[in-house]
Amino acid sequence: SSEQSSSMSQRSSRVGDPQADKSINGQETAAYVAPLPVVDIEASVTLQEEMKHSPLPAPDTPMYRKVTGNSKYMWVMRHAEKLSDVDEAWSEKAERSYDSPITESGRDEAYHCGCEFASSSEVEIDLIVCSPFLRCLQTAEAFICGYEDVMRTTKKRIVNLRLVIEFGLCEVLTERNVPKKPTYLRKDEIVGLAPGLADRIIDGSSTSSNGGYVGTYSEHRPPQWPETMTRAMARYTETFMRVSDRFKDLNIFLVAHGDTVAQFVCITENVSKELIYQVAYCSIAHARRDWERSMSNNEHFSFVDAGHDSRVLILDSL
């Protein structure tokens, strides 16, 4: 996302900037438009009024409806409040100012969001897929803690979620967002800053069920820096498709950035990017992935039952 605080709210991010970069190092780049999935919007998400802190959809909405057959869910969540948005002094001093941690308030919100999700959902999360940026990793850590606490105490289910770090979910790497070529945290550094992920990080290059995963990141390489907004949106779309295909038998929860959520809404709800005004911290969008087998015996999927929570503000719905 642009990851800049909007004038409307310090806890939200303006997305879909029509003035987004269209060149790299002063040279125009050809726009790449990724193919879109088939979109079939059957219902929009409504919210329970009492869920003010973490506005998740009511349990009878498509986000939580248990499905049968060859269907799996994908959720995409924006990270929690980051320190650089509330403490300018931190950004001025930090060596990696583009990779802010989250605040204590952000941790609380992410934890509460995990609790509410576990309480409301009939569908269990199978895997967390996360951007390598620290704010996303720490958000995932807190969310998982809340989710597992409620699953254990209320639903009497012992859940031990695993996490794959996915380069394709990186922040939009424009020079405005990331002023210098980013470096990425090693596993030991991640564990030091998000200790709750110590035994959860797995290698996303395999989907074997024996749990014998090694490594930190998927085999996908980091995106090129700098990149244009157009390239970043195509990257997000490609990542949604690739991750869906790789983990087609799993319900996947992605933790990433405001622009990631916005792009997911665009392709699953057929909404123009320019109409998505802002994506607040911990906003969640979702869709169901329906798999089908074609006459040529090839499998493909479409996104259906798409929706988003009230913190994603779309201009024509205001």
Disulfide bonds with the S-S distance in Angstrom:
none
